[in-house]
Amino acid sequence: MTRLTTYFDAYAARYDLYKNGRWCYEDGLLYIGLMALHRQSGDRRWLDHLLRLAGSQVGEDGSLAGYTAQEYNIDNILAGRCLFYLAQQTGEARFTRAADLLAAQLASHPRTAGGNYWHKQVYPHQVWLDGLYMGLPFQIEYGLAHRNEALVSDALAQFERALDLTTGPEGLFVHGYDESRSQHWADPVTGQSSAVWARAVGWLVMALVDVCELVPARAPTQRTLALLQAVLRQQQPSGLWQQVLALPDLAGNYEESSASAMIAYALFKAHRLGLIGPEGRRAAELAHDGLVRTRLHVNNGQDRLTMIVQVAGLGGFGGVYRDGSPGYYLTETIVSDDIKGVGPFITATVERNFGT
């Protein structure tokens, strides 16, 4: 693991906060990885990286840099998962206050008529798989910490409804659902988007296995296992997963790194938790080995994780309308070392080492 330890340390050391220092989910993915590394190894450097980066965004009063609750952006909740750990490690009240601030957003966050959080204020009436990972594990952790059973039950109910609303082909799930059916990407009957985007499935499986660890007696275990088995059927001989799932012959479809790292993490953890048998761990090892072998490349003397789709979504963004078609997902920019790939790669690596 020496090469990967060196890579993760160098990556954290040179990391620039993703949105010019504003509190955001992208930074949160690194924070979750650094927590995992510190928990597993006890090596102080990982906590130091976390304190240097996350600590700079949290004020003494618990305020968060550039954060406005009234944006009602579910993405902004994710990085809050580091706050429980930082409060525990440092004893500093500012981290607890910041978690309270994020919980207050959720308390007034707009919901669909069915009860699920809108993805964002600017994406009203919509549920995206991404948002399940961004908001609900935090809500469960917060509920457990405060012995608030209603928060835990609400989050679990949101998972069940979201899975029902986004059920797609071959045991997989489509990227999004529009309750209003007003978006061009939404089917006028079902409200669903049309494609199975691999990273959206990655967000979902990470969320589900995290919930299985947080509340094992109440988590949607059978639905989690069914999804993991469906995902295994999509794995390519390289060990990786394609950008658009369930369409292996789609022209231009390619094996994408962030989704592959997310799914590997989920499989490693699912095996550690006893949710899936040895075939799940073997598939995760094949994926992790494939990432190291084919996607970790030296550039200017430093390792870089390559073939990460920078962003993808639904609806208007940056003057472009993202129609959610299979072909759309193949048009987005591919980059190297984006945290949406590196963060899950870190946690997959930790799970591989921890789960043996």
Secondary structure, DSSP 8 states (H G I E B T S, - for coil): -HHHHHHHHHHHHH---TTTT---HHHHHHHHHHHHHHHHH--HHHHHHHHHHHGGGB-TTS-BTT--GGG-BGGGGGGGHHHHHHHHHH--HHHHHHHHHHHHHHHH--B-TTS-B-SBTTBTTEEEHHHHHHHHHHHHHHHHHTT-HHHHHHHHHHHHHHHHHHB-GGG-B-SEEETT--STTS-TTT-B-S--BHHHHHHHHHHHHHHHHHSTTTS-HHHHHHHHHHHHTT--TTS-EESBTT-TT-TT--EEHHHHHHHHHHHHHHHHTTSS-HHHHHHHHHHHHHHHHHTEEEETTEEEE--EE----SEEETTEEE---TTGGGSS-EESS-HHHHHHHHHHHHHHHHT-
